[in-house]
Amino acid sequence: MYAFDYQRPGSVADAKAAFSGDARFLAGGQSLIQAMKLRLSQSERLVDLGGLAELKAIKVDGGNVVIGAMATHASVALSADVKRAIPALAELAAGIADPMVRNMGTLGGSIANADPAADYPAGVLGLNATIQTDQRKIPADAFFTGLYETALKPGELITAVSFPAPQKAAYVKHKQPASRFALVGVFVAQTAGGVRVAVTGAKGSVFRATEIEAALAKSFTPEAAKNVKMPTTDINSDMHGSAEYRAAMISVMASRAVAAALAR
């Protein structure tokens, strides 16, 4: 690990003031610290957000569940408000990695990192959430822009994510056994604006499976999702699964997600 300056501010204002030069915000540290240990990432300064209680709140605001950026996966999974309003999101959080990661990793850190196989991006995109920062509000459809890339500007700080409660929703993933990251994960939601199907693990970034959305808009059934043949364009292919395999699994996982949503 390269040497760096470490700051642990006590407020969002102090965190913004501490962010200067070649700096990075540190959330749960489950990805950034590991990359720094391997010297795959380097920053002159880390601004640790772990002391910012104001970013850890989970609350219901009208028809939305607003989750602070520093809320851990475990706190989302155990939240009575999340379980009641969006049980699919609580279940998604409960299935992330292992207990150590769930107790340290955060919602804001996960989506800012934008790992192509992470679970939260599928929930954010599938539920048409709004990412709130210290500067603006970013719709989910505009937030994830590529491999480990987002619409965040340098120094822009995620403060919370607002999730509209859906009519029905579920998340199902085919996980890599060792890491528990998604080889293919699909979040299906019936929302006020229509059916949304978000896929993680299959491409360089989370994306919407518009082909399956169109099929489910006509018939919200497991069979409708499973009968869609997804194209292999830009689909990942590696030792864990070919592009053809992953494309086929998108429809299968979507079908299972629809079945789970209908069973609630």
Backbone bond lengths (Angstrom), bond angles and torsions (degrees), N, CA, C in turn:
res aa  C-N    CA-C-N  psi(-1)  N-CA   C-N-CA  omega(-1)  CA-C   N-CA-C  phi
1 M - - - 1.459 - - 1.531 109.57 -
2 Y 1.328 115.52 135.56 1.456 120.33 177.37 1.541 110.07 -77.35
3 A 1.325 116.92 155.10 1.457 121.55 178.00 1.526 110.72 -67.42
4 F 1.339 116.23 147.54 1.458 120.62 178.27 1.522 109.62 -154.64
5 D 1.324 115.89 159.77 1.451 122.83 174.99 1.527 107.99 -87.84
6 Y 1.344 116.36 139.64 1.464 121.01 -176.40 1.523 109.93 -118.93
7 Q 1.343 115.82 128.55 1.454 121.99 177.94 1.530 108.82 -125.78
8 R 1.346 116.12 138.43 1.470 120.62 176.25 1.526 108.62 -128.61
9 P 1.321 116.85 85.65 1.472 120.92 -176.14 1.521 112.06 -72.23
10 G 1.333 115.71 163.92 1.456 121.49 -178.59 1.510 114.52 -104.80
11 S 1.325 117.15 -2.45 1.462 120.47 179.35 1.522 109.29 -151.47
12 V 1.335 116.30 164.37 1.455 120.25 177.71 1.522 110.21 -62.22
13 A 1.315 116.50 -39.74 1.465 120.00 178.76 1.526 110.86 -61.17
14 D 1.327 116.84 -42.37 1.461 120.14 178.95 1.528 111.01 -67.52
15 A 1.332 116.46 -35.57 1.465 120.39 178.63 1.519 110.59 -63.79
16 K 1.324 116.10 -41.90 1.457 119.79 178.16 1.523 111.18 -65.68
17 A 1.343 115.97 -38.26 1.458 119.60 179.70 1.525 111.54 -68.12
18 A 1.330 116.38 -31.75 1.466 120.41 -178.31 1.523 112.58 -78.64
19 F 1.327 116.48 -15.42 1.464 120.45 -176.86 1.527 109.16 -83.48
20 S 1.321 115.45 106.28 1.468 119.97 179.19 1.516 109.26 -151.74
21 G 1.312 115.40 152.60 1.458 120.23 179.66 1.515 111.83 65.93
22 D 1.323 116.17 -143.98 1.467 122.49 -179.81 1.525 108.82 -83.65
23 A 1.335 116.26 77.05 1.462 121.40 -174.04 1.524 110.86 -115.01
24 R 1.337 115.10 159.53 1.457 122.27 174.54 1.517 108.16 -137.97
25 F 1.329 116.63 142.42 1.447 120.26 170.26 1.526 108.64 -78.37
26 L 1.331 116.78 138.04 1.461 122.77 178.46 1.514 108.50 -110.58
27 A 1.328 117.35 118.91 1.464 121.53 178.45 1.530 108.11 -97.49
28 G 1.329 118.28 -108.57 1.462 119.74 179.57 1.513 113.92 -80.09
29 G 1.335 116.51 -17.95 1.457 120.77 176.67 1.513 115.63 77.66
30 Q 1.337 118.04 9.12 1.465 119.85 -175.51 1.524 113.85 -74.86
31 S 1.316 117.35 -17.22 1.467 121.18 176.66 1.522 111.22 -114.04
32 L 1.331 116.96 -47.90 1.459 120.82 -174.62 1.524 112.54 -63.94
33 I 1.322 117.82 -46.87 1.466 120.25 -177.84 1.525 111.11 -63.80
34 Q 1.316 116.50 -38.85 1.475 119.15 178.81 1.526 110.68 -64.53
35 A 1.325 116.26 -40.74 1.464 119.70 178.79 1.523 110.95 -66.53
36 M 1.324 117.03 -36.37 1.459 120.06 178.37 1.526 111.81 -69.51
37 K 1.325 116.66 -37.08 1.464 120.23 177.24 1.523 111.11 -60.34
38 L 1.325 115.71 -37.39 1.459 121.05 179.94 1.522 112.21 -85.57
39 R 1.329 116.76 2.78 1.467 123.20 -177.81 1.531 112.30 59.18
40 L 1.334 114.74 32.93 1.458 120.72 174.32 1.518 110.70 -92.96
41 S 1.327 115.60 -11.39 1.460 121.46 178.80 1.515 108.40 -142.14
42 Q 1.324 115.90 145.91 1.453 120.34 -178.89 1.520 109.99 -144.76
43 S 1.330 116.67 133.44 1.452 122.45 174.91 1.518 108.62 -140.44
44 E 1.313 116.37 146.70 1.457 120.31 178.80 1.521 111.81 -75.77
45 R 1.350 117.21 -24.95 1.457 120.84 -177.32 1.519 110.45 -145.45
46 L 1.336 116.03 136.23 1.458 122.14 171.62 1.517 108.40 -111.70
47 V 1.318 116.10 130.14 1.456 122.24 177.08 1.525 106.95 -108.12
48 D 1.329 116.24 102.21 1.459 123.40 -174.39 1.520 110.35 -77.04
49 L 1.337 116.28 122.39 1.465 121.81 -178.35 1.524 112.28 -93.27
50 G 1.321 117.06 4.74 1.462 120.93 -173.99 1.511 115.01 -62.53
51 G 1.324 118.44 -21.79 1.457 120.81 -179.03 1.510 114.41 -92.33
52 L 1.330 117.91 6.00 1.466 121.10 -175.01 1.534 110.63 -93.82
53 A 1.328 115.57 87.73 1.467 120.45 -178.76 1.521 111.48 -60.23
54 E 1.330 116.70 -28.64 1.467 120.57 -177.67 1.529 112.61 -65.74
55 L 1.336 117.57 -15.33 1.467 121.18 -179.99 1.533 112.67 -101.31
56 K 1.339 117.32 10.07 1.463 120.15 -175.66 1.523 113.45 -108.28
57 A 1.311 118.16 -1.30 1.469 121.46 -173.78 1.524 111.96 -72.46
58 I 1.331 115.38 148.85 1.463 123.57 172.40 1.517 106.39 -127.29
59 K 1.335 117.28 123.65 1.459 119.63 -177.14 1.525 110.53 -147.04
60 V 1.314 115.50 159.33 1.463 122.45 173.90 1.521 107.39 -99.41
61 D 1.324 115.97 128.05 1.459 121.93 -179.70 1.526 107.72 -127.52
62 G 1.328 115.83 96.48 1.463 119.25 -175.29 1.519 110.38 65.86
63 G 1.320 116.34 -123.41 1.462 120.93 178.69 1.506 113.65 -94.28
64 N 1.328 117.01 15.48 1.459 120.86 -177.55 1.526 111.50 -120.84
65 V 1.318 115.18 149.00 1.459 121.48 169.51 1.519 106.65 -103.91
66 V 1.317 116.39 118.58 1.457 121.75 -177.97 1.519 108.76 -104.47
67 I 1.330 115.71 118.77 1.463 121.47 -175.75 1.519 109.09 -115.54
68 G 1.330 116.11 125.09 1.448 121.21 178.64 1.513 112.01 -62.43
69 A 1.310 115.99 148.19 1.460 120.92 -175.78 1.515 112.81 -60.70
70 M 1.336 117.98 -29.54 1.455 120.91 -178.20 1.525 113.31 -95.60
71 A 1.317 118.07 11.02 1.462 121.24 172.72 1.522 108.61 -67.75
72 T 1.309 117.13 130.28 1.459 120.26 -178.83 1.532 110.83 -76.29
73 H 1.316 115.14 161.57 1.464 119.71 176.57 1.532 109.87 -58.19
74 A 1.335 116.48 -40.57 1.467 120.66 -178.77 1.525 111.15 -63.65
75 S 1.333 117.21 -40.34 1.459 119.21 -179.06 1.518 111.33 -68.68
76 V 1.319 117.87 -33.64 1.469 120.86 176.07 1.527 109.81 -68.39
77 A 1.328 116.07 -43.05 1.464 120.45 -179.11 1.522 111.88 -63.06
78 L 1.338 117.68 -32.40 1.456 121.63 -175.83 1.530 113.46 -95.81
79 S 1.325 117.61 -7.32 1.457 120.88 -175.59 1.530 112.01 -66.11
80 A 1.317 116.25 125.42 1.465 120.11 177.44 1.520 111.05 -64.70
81 D 1.331 116.82 -35.86 1.466 120.39 179.04 1.520 111.42 -64.22
82 V 1.332 117.06 -44.14 1.461 120.45 179.85 1.527 110.18 -67.48
83 K 1.315 117.29 -43.70 1.466 120.95 179.57 1.527 111.70 -59.33
84 R 1.321 115.71 -38.16 1.462 120.02 -177.96 1.532 112.12 -75.41
85 A 1.327 116.93 -43.73 1.466 120.91 -174.05 1.529 113.12 -86.38
86 I 1.338 116.49 -42.71 1.471 120.82 -177.53 1.527 108.55 -138.64
87 P 1.321 118.17 74.32 1.470 119.94 -178.00 1.522 113.48 -57.08
88 A 1.326 116.99 -30.28 1.463 119.90 179.69 1.525 111.14 -62.48
89 L 1.330 117.26 -34.51 1.459 120.98 -179.82 1.522 110.85 -72.51
90 A 1.320 117.26 -38.18 1.469 120.98 176.34 1.522 110.22 -63.51
91 E 1.329 116.74 -40.69 1.459 120.66 179.53 1.525 111.07 -68.19
92 L 1.330 116.73 -38.24 1.467 120.26 176.16 1.529 110.21 -58.50
93 A 1.337 116.53 -47.83 1.464 120.64 -178.95 1.515 111.53 -63.52
94 A 1.325 116.96 -36.71 1.461 121.22 -179.12 1.526 112.33 -68.64
95 G 1.316 117.11 -20.05 1.462 120.98 -177.85 1.518 114.30 -97.74
96 I 1.332 117.53 5.16 1.462 120.69 -179.99 1.528 110.01 -77.56
97 A 1.306 116.85 124.07 1.468 123.96 170.25 1.528 112.83 45.97
98 D 1.340 116.36 -126.08 1.460 122.49 -175.80 1.522 109.58 -129.63
99 P 1.358 118.30 174.08 1.472 119.82 -176.45 1.523 114.55 -55.57
100 M 1.335 118.64 -38.30 1.457 119.94 -179.34 1.522 111.03 -62.87
101 V 1.318 116.44 -46.36 1.462 120.44 179.37 1.524 110.56 -65.28
102 R 1.331 117.16 -41.82 1.468 119.84 -179.07 1.531 111.83 -65.10
103 N 1.311 117.18 -30.12 1.470 120.29 179.76 1.520 113.17 -82.44
104 M 1.310 117.71 -14.20 1.465 121.41 -179.40 1.526 112.79 -114.30
105 G 1.325 116.93 -40.15 1.454 121.33 -176.96 1.514 112.18 -66.47
106 T 1.326 116.55 149.67 1.459 121.54 -176.13 1.526 112.22 -124.18
107 L 1.319 114.97 158.03 1.469 121.02 177.19 1.525 110.47 -59.62
108 G 1.334 117.28 -50.72 1.455 120.36 -177.83 1.506 112.82 -62.86
109 G 1.326 116.46 -41.46 1.453 119.88 178.99 1.511 112.25 -63.51
110 S 1.332 116.05 -39.35 1.461 120.35 -178.72 1.519 111.99 -64.79
111 I 1.330 116.85 -47.67 1.468 117.54 -175.79 1.527 111.72 -76.58
112 A 1.338 117.54 -28.49 1.459 119.47 176.00 1.522 110.51 -68.37
113 N 1.332 116.73 -34.44 1.465 121.40 177.63 1.521 110.98 -71.18
114 A 1.338 116.42 -34.96 1.476 122.88 175.74 1.521 113.02 54.84
115 D 1.327 115.81 45.15 1.468 119.64 174.42 1.525 108.56 -60.66
116 P 1.326 118.04 134.04 1.469 120.45 -175.86 1.522 114.66 -66.18
117 A 1.345 117.24 -12.22 1.463 119.82 179.48 1.521 112.26 -116.95
118 A 1.338 117.92 11.39 1.458 121.38 -179.93 1.520 110.98 -74.89
119 D 1.332 116.08 156.99 1.460 121.50 -176.74 1.525 113.61 -82.70
120 Y 1.330 117.05 -44.50 1.463 119.95 -174.64 1.532 114.53 -56.17
121 P 1.345 119.57 -39.66 1.470 117.40 178.60 1.528 113.30 -55.75
122 A 1.344 117.01 -34.79 1.466 119.15 177.97 1.519 110.91 -66.07
123 G 1.343 117.29 -39.70 1.456 120.51 178.26 1.513 112.19 -67.12
124 V 1.334 116.35 -41.49 1.460 120.99 179.42 1.522 111.16 -62.92
125 L 1.334 116.17 -46.87 1.464 120.60 -178.47 1.527 111.37 -73.22
126 G 1.325 116.94 -41.05 1.455 120.34 -178.39 1.518 113.35 -65.48
127 L 1.320 116.54 -33.03 1.459 120.68 -179.24 1.525 112.80 -93.60
128 N 1.322 116.57 1.73 1.465 121.52 -179.95 1.528 110.75 55.93
129 A 1.331 114.76 48.42 1.457 121.24 -178.23 1.527 111.01 -72.75
130 T 1.318 115.15 167.17 1.458 122.30 176.01 1.520 108.44 -118.63
131 I 1.319 116.42 125.39 1.459 121.30 179.41 1.524 108.11 -90.09
132 Q 1.320 115.89 120.69 1.460 121.71 -179.08 1.530 108.52 -98.96
133 T 1.316 116.91 129.07 1.451 121.51 177.05 1.531 109.54 -119.71
134 D 1.315 115.81 179.46 1.463 119.57 177.26 1.518 111.81 -71.53
135 Q 1.346 117.09 -5.45 1.457 120.59 -176.46 1.526 114.49 -119.84
136 R 1.352 117.55 -27.37 1.467 118.77 -171.26 1.520 110.06 -167.91
137 K 1.333 115.51 -177.86 1.458 123.00 173.42 1.529 108.05 -117.43
138 I 1.337 116.03 130.51 1.464 120.98 -175.39 1.527 109.26 -118.21
139 P 1.340 118.51 120.96 1.471 119.71 176.94 1.517 111.09 -67.61
140 A 1.313 116.32 148.38 1.458 121.31 -176.56 1.524 112.43 -55.14
141 D 1.337 116.62 -39.00 1.463 119.89 -177.28 1.527 112.62 -63.30
142 A 1.328 117.37 -19.10 1.461 120.69 -178.70 1.520 112.80 -107.23
143 F 1.336 117.42 -1.62 1.471 119.50 -171.30 1.528 113.49 -83.66
144 F 1.320 118.36 -50.16 1.466 121.58 -177.00 1.532 109.20 -86.98
145 T 1.321 116.51 118.41 1.471 120.15 -171.29 1.527 114.49 -114.07
146 G 1.331 118.49 -9.41 1.461 119.89 -179.34 1.511 111.56 169.46
147 L 1.327 116.11 -167.73 1.459 122.14 -178.60 1.526 110.05 -63.13
148 Y 1.328 116.57 112.22 1.468 122.97 -176.85 1.537 111.42 54.77
149 E 1.311 117.65 30.64 1.454 121.16 -178.45 1.528 110.46 -126.10
150 T 1.334 115.35 141.08 1.457 121.37 177.40 1.523 109.13 -135.25
151 A 1.322 115.06 177.90 1.465 121.11 178.75 1.520 112.73 -81.25
152 L 1.328 118.53 -0.29 1.458 121.27 -179.05 1.522 111.10 -63.93
153 K 1.322 115.22 139.43 1.462 121.31 175.16 1.525 109.11 -88.43
154 P 1.321 118.48 158.71 1.464 120.39 176.94 1.533 110.82 -55.17
155 G 1.327 115.93 126.89 1.454 120.58 179.48 1.512 115.01 84.41
156 E 1.324 117.82 -5.41 1.466 120.60 179.08 1.530 108.85 -76.11
157 L 1.305 116.85 133.06 1.460 122.38 -172.33 1.523 111.58 -112.90
158 I 1.326 116.85 122.75 1.461 121.05 173.51 1.526 107.94 -69.95
159 T 1.332 116.65 129.82 1.458 120.64 178.42 1.528 112.46 -107.26
160 A 1.334 117.66 -32.37 1.459 121.16 -179.56 1.524 109.49 -165.37
161 V 1.327 115.12 166.30 1.461 121.67 173.41 1.518 107.52 -128.34
162 S 1.318 116.90 129.77 1.454 122.47 -179.68 1.524 109.54 -103.82
163 F 1.333 115.80 118.77 1.463 122.06 -177.43 1.533 109.99 -107.83
164 P 1.339 119.30 116.28 1.462 120.34 173.99 1.527 110.04 -67.82
165 A 1.310 116.81 134.98 1.466 119.94 178.13 1.530 109.30 -68.87
166 P 1.336 118.37 126.38 1.466 120.94 -178.66 1.525 111.39 -85.38
167 Q 1.313 115.34 171.73 1.458 120.32 173.13 1.519 109.66 -74.17
168 K 1.323 115.35 -46.58 1.468 122.04 175.40 1.530 107.66 -146.87
169 A 1.328 116.81 147.87 1.463 119.42 178.71 1.522 110.26 -163.14
170 A 1.324 115.13 156.01 1.467 121.27 174.56 1.520 108.92 -163.02
171 Y 1.315 115.30 153.80 1.462 122.29 177.33 1.516 108.39 -126.64
172 V 1.324 116.06 130.13 1.462 121.89 177.81 1.514 108.10 -133.71
173 K 1.338 116.20 135.67 1.464 118.93 178.81 1.519 111.05 -133.34
174 H 1.324 113.91 149.13 1.460 122.03 169.19 1.522 104.41 -98.91
175 K 1.322 116.88 106.99 1.457 120.46 -168.55 1.515 113.22 -95.55
176 Q 1.326 114.11 151.16 1.453 121.07 170.61 1.528 106.08 -72.36
177 P 1.339 119.01 123.98 1.466 121.17 -170.14 1.527 115.26 -58.32
178 A 1.327 117.64 -35.55 1.462 119.83 -176.51 1.523 112.36 -79.66
179 S 1.320 116.93 -49.84 1.469 120.83 -174.97 1.525 113.41 -89.12
180 R 1.316 116.55 -23.77 1.465 124.25 -174.02 1.524 112.72 67.21
181 F 1.326 116.57 9.50 1.457 119.02 168.64 1.527 107.85 -68.55
182 A 1.315 115.75 160.78 1.459 120.32 -177.10 1.525 111.36 -81.78
183 L 1.332 116.71 121.57 1.465 119.66 165.07 1.522 107.07 -68.25
184 V 1.313 114.69 -41.87 1.469 122.73 169.12 1.523 107.05 -149.76
185 G 1.324 116.70 124.68 1.453 121.46 175.38 1.518 108.85 -128.05
186 V 1.333 116.50 138.16 1.466 120.26 -177.10 1.524 110.32 -130.68
187 F 1.333 115.42 125.23 1.463 121.90 174.40 1.519 107.71 -106.59
188 V 1.327 116.19 121.01 1.469 122.48 179.41 1.518 108.57 -112.85
189 A 1.332 116.75 132.84 1.455 120.35 179.71 1.516 111.47 -141.38
190 Q 1.320 115.43 133.96 1.458 121.58 166.77 1.518 106.71 -91.41
191 T 1.326 116.60 113.78 1.455 120.88 -176.32 1.524 110.39 -118.51
192 A 1.322 115.87 173.39 1.459 120.42 178.40 1.523 111.48 -61.45
193 G 1.336 116.29 -26.20 1.449 120.78 -179.71 1.509 114.35 -94.69
194 G 1.335 117.73 4.11 1.459 121.31 -179.23 1.517 111.72 120.44
195 V 1.321 115.28 -173.67 1.464 121.31 -178.91 1.524 109.73 -83.34
196 R 1.329 115.94 135.22 1.462 121.97 176.58 1.522 108.79 -125.58
197 V 1.330 115.56 136.32 1.461 121.95 179.89 1.525 107.62 -129.93
198 A 1.321 116.83 111.56 1.466 121.47 -178.62 1.520 110.07 -109.96
199 V 1.332 115.76 136.44 1.463 121.71 -174.15 1.523 110.17 -121.01
200 T 1.320 116.31 131.72 1.458 122.09 174.64 1.520 109.80 -122.19
201 G 1.328 116.42 156.09 1.460 121.28 177.77 1.512 115.56 86.91
202 A 1.322 117.50 -12.19 1.460 120.31 -173.27 1.521 113.90 -100.25
203 K 1.349 117.23 -22.03 1.462 121.38 -179.94 1.528 109.21 -134.23
204 G 1.306 116.44 -173.76 1.459 121.28 179.40 1.507 113.08 -70.91
205 S 1.330 117.43 -11.25 1.457 122.07 178.02 1.523 108.16 -155.64
206 V 1.316 116.18 155.55 1.461 120.24 174.90 1.531 109.28 -56.93
207 F 1.326 116.73 147.41 1.468 120.43 -178.86 1.518 110.29 -152.16
208 R 1.326 115.92 164.62 1.454 121.66 176.89 1.521 110.20 -94.75
209 A 1.315 115.96 132.20 1.467 121.76 177.73 1.526 107.64 -88.86
210 T 1.312 114.93 86.43 1.462 119.86 -174.42 1.531 112.44 -65.45
211 E 1.331 116.55 -28.16 1.465 120.09 178.55 1.536 110.50 -63.25
212 I 1.336 115.60 -42.70 1.462 119.79 179.85 1.522 110.08 -74.22
213 E 1.333 117.38 -35.50 1.467 119.98 176.24 1.526 110.68 -57.76
214 A 1.322 116.41 -44.03 1.468 120.38 -179.11 1.528 110.99 -63.72
215 A 1.323 116.33 -40.96 1.466 120.06 -179.95 1.526 110.97 -66.64
216 L 1.330 117.11 -41.09 1.462 120.69 -178.32 1.523 112.14 -74.06
217 A 1.325 117.14 -25.37 1.460 120.09 175.77 1.529 110.92 -64.27
218 K 1.323 115.71 -30.74 1.458 120.78 178.48 1.524 111.70 -83.98
219 S 1.338 115.66 -37.14 1.464 120.55 -178.18 1.522 108.72 -151.97
220 F 1.340 115.86 104.31 1.468 119.96 -177.43 1.527 108.61 -81.62
221 T 1.327 114.42 77.08 1.461 121.42 -178.48 1.521 109.84 -136.80
222 P 1.333 117.48 154.57 1.463 120.11 177.02 1.527 112.20 -58.34
223 E 1.333 116.14 -37.03 1.462 120.36 -177.82 1.527 111.25 -64.23
224 A 1.320 117.05 -39.39 1.463 120.53 -179.33 1.522 110.93 -62.86
225 A 1.322 116.67 -40.78 1.463 119.81 178.88 1.528 111.32 -69.33
226 K 1.302 116.39 -43.18 1.466 120.60 -175.51 1.521 111.98 -67.31
227 N 1.329 117.49 -27.82 1.460 121.09 -177.50 1.534 113.47 -79.13
228 V 1.322 117.32 -7.37 1.462 120.21 179.02 1.523 109.54 -80.29
229 K 1.314 116.38 127.22 1.462 121.17 176.47 1.528 107.80 -95.98
230 M 1.321 116.05 109.24 1.456 120.75 -177.10 1.528 111.16 -78.79
231 P 1.323 117.91 140.51 1.465 120.86 177.32 1.524 110.90 -69.77
232 T 1.322 116.13 155.91 1.470 120.84 -179.08 1.530 112.16 -94.77
233 T 1.311 117.26 4.64 1.469 121.18 -179.67 1.529 111.15 -57.67
234 D 1.332 115.96 123.23 1.465 123.19 177.71 1.526 114.29 66.04
235 I 1.324 118.46 8.61 1.462 120.91 178.95 1.533 109.35 -75.63
236 N 1.337 116.15 139.42 1.463 121.12 -179.45 1.522 111.62 -63.58
237 S 1.319 114.62 147.19 1.459 121.25 174.52 1.522 107.64 -140.61
238 D 1.344 116.10 122.13 1.462 120.18 -179.29 1.520 109.60 -153.13
239 M 1.330 115.88 -166.29 1.461 120.06 -176.62 1.533 112.69 -65.47
240 H 1.334 116.72 -19.14 1.455 120.07 -178.23 1.527 112.76 -88.98
241 G 1.328 117.15 -18.82 1.456 118.89 -179.50 1.512 111.80 176.18
242 S 1.316 116.04 139.15 1.461 120.95 179.37 1.523 110.19 -75.08
243 A 1.325 115.60 168.05 1.465 120.24 176.96 1.527 110.47 -60.91
244 E 1.324 116.41 -39.89 1.464 120.55 -179.80 1.533 110.79 -63.99
245 Y 1.335 115.75 -40.44 1.461 120.60 179.33 1.532 110.82 -64.62
246 R 1.324 116.10 -48.10 1.466 119.44 -179.01 1.532 111.39 -63.98
247 A 1.324 117.19 -40.51 1.465 119.94 178.98 1.527 110.52 -60.51
248 A 1.323 116.23 -42.18 1.461 119.93 178.81 1.526 111.20 -66.51
249 M 1.344 116.29 -36.51 1.458 120.29 -178.45 1.532 112.49 -70.35
250 I 1.326 117.23 -24.63 1.466 119.12 176.20 1.523 110.03 -59.44
251 S 1.322 116.62 -46.96 1.466 120.35 179.62 1.525 111.61 -66.09
252 V 1.321 115.97 -38.55 1.467 120.01 179.79 1.525 110.71 -65.90
253 M 1.330 117.29 -47.26 1.463 120.63 179.66 1.526 111.22 -65.39
254 A 1.327 117.01 -37.08 1.461 120.47 176.91 1.523 110.62 -63.30
255 S 1.323 116.27 -41.41 1.460 121.04 178.43 1.527 110.74 -61.09
256 R 1.317 115.99 -43.59 1.471 119.89 179.70 1.529 111.08 -68.03
257 A 1.322 116.71 -35.35 1.460 120.25 178.48 1.527 110.56 -66.04
258 V 1.324 117.29 -41.64 1.471 120.59 177.52 1.534 110.12 -61.85
259 A 1.332 116.10 -44.15 1.464 119.73 178.68 1.524 110.64 -60.24
260 A 1.341 117.22 -42.26 1.453 120.92 179.84 1.531 111.26 -66.43
261 A 1.334 116.56 -38.47 1.461 120.17 178.95 1.530 111.56 -65.52
262 L 1.322 116.14 -40.84 1.462 120.53 -179.64 1.518 112.33 -70.46
263 A 1.343 117.09 -23.83 1.460 121.33 -177.84 1.528 113.41 -80.85
264 R 1.335 118.02 -9.23 1.478 120.64 -177.72 1.525 111.18 -70.32
